[in-house]
Amino acid sequence: MKILVLGAGKMGTFLTDVMCIQHEVALFDTNPKRLRFVFNTYRMTEYEEIREFEPELVINCVTLKFTIEAFQAVLPYLPKNCIISDIASVKTGLLEYYESTGMRYVSTHPMFGPTFATLDNLSTQSAIIISESDHMGKAFFKDLYGSLRLKIFEYSFDEHDETIAYSLSIPFASTLVFASVMKHQEAPGTTFKRHMDIAEGLLSEDDYLLTEILFNPNTPKQVENIRAELKVLLDIIEAKDSERMLAFLTKVRKNIE
C-alpha cells in the first residue's frame, strides 16, 4: 500500500519505520531537517510531491493542535479514493470534520508514547480503533497494531474521549499537582525519584498535547474525583484517625488489584 505520513515527529517517524519495509511509505514535513534520519522512505516537503505520490492512505501524525489544519492543507492533493486517518489522543470535533470531507476515514489512538514506552516491546501497551471508521481502514490498523503485539480495543468517538479522560487526565493531573508543589531534595527517596521521573517524562511532551488532554470535556469530572478524595485524605490526616486511614488504604488496595 502507498502510505503518506504527515509529520516527522516522534510518532510519525516511529510509524514510518514500522511500515516502510512492507509498504511504500512517504513522510511529509515542512521542515526538511526533521526528515534526515528516516530510511527506505520518500521524503517530501512540497505538496505537489503528494499529488505525484498518489497515496492510498494518509496517517496524520502532526501535533494535535494542527491535526485538522494539516488535513485541510493536503486534501486538495489526495486521490478521491484515499483513506485519511489520525492518531489524535483527543477526538473532539474530528467526527464532524471527517464527515464534512466526504472521504473515507479511520481514526485510531496508539495508547503509548515514545517518551515512556519501550518501542521494541509493546506487548503491554494498547491501541484504540474508532468504531465509526471505514472497514478497510480498520482492517489495516488492526493488522498494523497486531504486528506490534498491541492490545486492540474498538470504541466510538465519544467512548474514546471518555476513556482518555479517565486513563490520561487522572495521571496527568495528579503528576502536575505533585510537580507544582515539589521542592528539590538533597536525599530523595525511591518513591520520590520515581514520581520525579514520571513528571519529567510528562513535561517533555508537547504543551498543546497536555492542554488538549486536560481540556477534554470529560476531564473535569475526573479531576473533581481527585479533589474529593484528597479532601477525604486530608480530613483523615488532620484528625489522625487510624481506623479511617486503614479503611482508606484497604479501599485503595482493592482499586489496584
N, C-alpha and C positions, 0 to 999 in steps of 0.2 A: 504494500500500500504506500502511496505517496502522502507523507505526513509533514505538515508545516507546524513548527513550534514557535509560538510568539513569546519573546522574552528570554534572554540568556542569563537569567538569574540562577539561583541555586536549584530550584525545581525544574526549570526549563532545561538546563544543561544535564541534570540527572536523568530526566526522561529521554532526552536526546541520546545519551549514552546507552540507555537501556534498549531503545528501539532501533538504533542505527544499523545493527547487524542484520536484522530480519526485514527491515523496511527501508524505503528510500526516503530519507529524512532531510528536511531543510530547517535551519534555525535562523530566525529573523530577529534582529535587534538594530535599533537606530544608532547604537554606539558600537562601532566596529571593534573596539578594544575588548569588548566582552565576548567576542567570538573567537578569541585567539586559541583557546585550549579545547576545542571540540575536534573529533576525528570522524572520518567516514560520513561526513555530513556536509551538505551545501550550506554555505554561509551567505546570508542575504542582509543587505542594509537598505535596498531600494524596493519600493512597492511594485514596480514593473517586473522585477525578478519573480515575484509571487505569481503574477499573471502567467509568465512563461512556464513556471513550475507546474501549474495546474494541480494543486493538492486535492486529495480526496477527503482528507481530514485535517482540521486545524485545531491545535491544542493551545489555548490561550493561557500562558503562564506568567503574564505580566503582573505587576503589583496590583493588589485588589482595587486600589483607588482608580486604576486606569483600565480595568477589565472591559467595560462597555466601550470606552473610548478606543481601545485597541481593535475591538471588533468593527466598530464603525469605520476605522481607517482602512482595514483590509477587505471589507465586504465587497467593494467595487471591483476587486481584483480576483475574486474567487469564482470558480465554476458554480453554476446553479445547483448541481448535484452534490456539492461539497458539504460534509457534515462539520458543523462548528461546535466547539466544546470548551469548557472551562474547568479549572480545578480550584475555584474560589472557596475559601473557608467560610464565607457568609454568602448566602444565595439570595438575599433580599433584592427584589427588583429584576432578577435575571429571567424568571419565567415570562414576565411581561415583555421583556426585551426580545427574548428568543422568538416568541410568538409574533412579534411585530416584524421580524425579518422574513418570515415565510420560508426559512431554510430548516433543514433537518438539524437537530442539535442533540448533544449529550452532555450532561453535567455530572461531574464526579468530584470527590474530595478525598485524596490520599491523606489519611489521618496521621501523618507523621511529617516532620520537618527535618531538613538536613542538619539543623542545629543540634537536635537531641538524638535522632535515630542513628542506629548503626546500619548504614546503607547496604552493606554486604550481607546483612542478615535481618530481614524484615518480617520474619515469621511470627513475631509477637505483635506486629502492627496491623492496622485495619484500613479499609477504604470504603467509602460510601458511593454508591451509584444511584442517581436520582431516577425514580420510577417513571416519571413523565417523559424520559428521554427516548430518542429514536431506537428502535430494536437493534439495528445493525451497529449503532454506536455503543449501545450497552454491551453487545456481544464482544466488540473489540476490547473494551476496557475490562471486561471480565477475564478475557484471555491475558491481557497485559498484567493486570493486578494478580491474577492467579499465578503467572510465571514468576512473580516476586514473592509468592507464598503469603500474600496478604490475606487477612480475613475480610471477606466481602459482604457488605450489607446493602440492602436496597431500601431507600426511604424516599418519600415525596419531598418536594422543596420545603414545605412547612415543617415536616418531621425532621429534616436535616437541621434546620436552624434551631429547632427546639433542642435537639441532641447536642449541637455545638454550644449552646448557651450553658448546658449542664457540664459537658466534658471539657470545655476550654475556658469558659468565662469564670467558673468557680476557681480552678487553679491559677488562672491569670490574676484574678482579683486578689486572691489570698497571697500570692507571691509579691504583687505590687505593694500590698499593705505591709508585708514583712519588710521589704526593702525600704519602704518610706520611713520606717522608724528605726532602721538599723544603724548601729554605731560601730566603728572599727574596733575589732577585738585583737588584743595582742596575743591571746592564747585561746582561739576559738575552739569549741568542742566539735565533735564529729557531726552532730545533728546541725549545728550552726553552719558548718562548712558545706554540708550537703544542700541546705537551703540557699546558701550563697551561690553555689554552682548553678542551681536552677534559676535563680534570679538573674545571674549574669547571662545565662543562655537565653532567657526570655527577653531581656533587654537588648540583646544583639539582633532581635528581629526588627523588621520594618515598623516604624512608629504607626503608620497608617493601618497596617495589618492588625496590630494590637488594638488600635482605636476601634476599627470596624467590628472586631470580635466582641469587644466590650459594649459597643453600641448596638449589637444585635437586639432587636425588640424583645427577645425573651430573656435577656441578661438581668434586668432589674429585679425580677422575681428571685433569681438565684442569689444575687448579691444581698437581697433582703434576708434570705435564709441564713447567710453567713452572719449578718449583723444580729439576727435574733439569737443564734447560737452563741455568739460572742457575749451578748448580754447575759445569757444564762450562765456561761462560764465565769464571767466577771462577778456575778452575784454569788456564785459558789465560792470563789476565791476570797472575796471580801468577807464573807461570813465564816470562812474556814470550816465549811460544812463537809466533814469527811464522808458521811453517808451519801450525800448528793454527789460528791465527787466520784465515789466508787460507782454509783449508778450511771453517771455521765460516761465514765471510762468504759463501762460494760456496754453501753449503747454504741459507743464509737467502735469498739472491737467487733460488735455484731455487724456494723455497717461495712467494715472492710474485710469480713470473712469471705 
